[in-house]
């Protein structure tokens, strides 16, 4: 372990320097922080209703890889976030 010596710096002055640096770093973090949005998972019926398609079409899109299904037991769900991103990306 290295030894660091502070000459002509009082403990209070050192503590203040550390506090200022930490406050600056926290302010930068607050400005650049983007909270992660939780993803909502929708059932097959909810997804078909959102996309205004039939369940047969939804099943076809799953088989073609257009939509990625998530299985939980014997239930199938779809990510609202992925569907929204896919809709915006297909318009470009």
C-alpha positions in Angstrom: 0.0 0.0 0.0 1.3 3.4 -0.9 1.7 6.2 1.6 0.5 9.7 0.6 1.6 12.7 2.5 -0.3 16.0 2.4 1.9 18.9 3.3 0.3 22.1 4.5 -3.2 20.8 4.0 -5.4 20.6 7.0 -7.8 17.7 7.5 -10.8 20.1 7.0 -9.3 21.6 3.8 -8.8 18.0 2.4 -12.3 17.0 3.4 -13.7 20.1 1.6 -11.7 19.3 -1.6 -13.0 15.8 -1.6 -16.6 17.0 -1.0 -16.4 19.5 -3.9 -15.0 16.8 -6.3 -17.8 14.4 -5.3 -20.5 17.1 -5.7 -19.1 17.9 -9.2 -19.1 14.2 -10.2 -22.7 13.8 -8.9 -23.9 16.8 -10.7 -22.5 15.5 -14.0 -24.1 12.1 -13.3 -27.5 13.7 -12.7 -27.3 15.7 -15.9 -26.4 12.6 -18.0 -28.5 10.0 -16.2 -31.2 8.4 -18.3 -33.4 6.1 -16.2 -34.1 2.7 -17.7 -37.8 2.3 -18.5 -39.3 -1.0 -17.5 -40.5 -3.1 -20.4 -44.2 -4.0 -20.6 -45.0 -7.5 -21.9 -48.3 -8.0 -23.7 -50.4 -11.1 -24.3 -51.1 -12.4 -27.8 -54.6 -10.8 -27.7 -53.2 -7.4 -26.5 -50.5 -7.5 -29.2 -52.9 -8.3 -32.0 -55.3 -5.6 -30.8 -52.4 -3.0 -30.6 -51.2 -3.9 -34.1 -54.8 -4.3 -35.4 -54.1 -7.7 -36.8 -55.7 -11.1 -36.4 -54.2 -13.8 -34.1 -53.5 -15.9 -37.3 -51.4 -13.0 -38.7 -49.7 -12.6 -35.4 -48.8 -16.3 -35.4 -47.5 -15.9 -39.0 -45.3 -12.9 -38.0 -43.9 -14.9 -35.1 -43.0 -17.8 -37.5 -41.4 -15.3 -40.0 -39.3 -13.7 -37.2 -41.0 -10.3 -37.6 -42.0 -10.4 -33.9 -40.0 -12.1 -31.2 -42.2 -14.0 -28.7 -41.3 -14.6 -25.1 -42.6 -17.8 -23.5 -43.5 -18.1 -19.9 -44.8 -21.6 -19.2 -47.5 -22.2 -21.8 -48.2 -18.4 -22.3 -46.7 -16.2 -25.1 -45.9 -12.6 -24.5 -44.5 -9.8 -26.7 -42.4 -6.8 -25.6 -44.2 -3.5 -26.2 -40.8 -1.7 -26.3 -39.5 -4.0 -29.1 -42.8 -3.6 -31.1 -42.7 0.2 -30.8 -39.0 0.3 -31.8 -39.7 -2.0 -34.8 -42.6 0.2 -35.9 -40.4 3.3 -35.9 -37.4 1.6 -37.6 -39.5 0.2 -40.4 -40.7 3.7 -41.3 -37.2 4.9 -42.1 
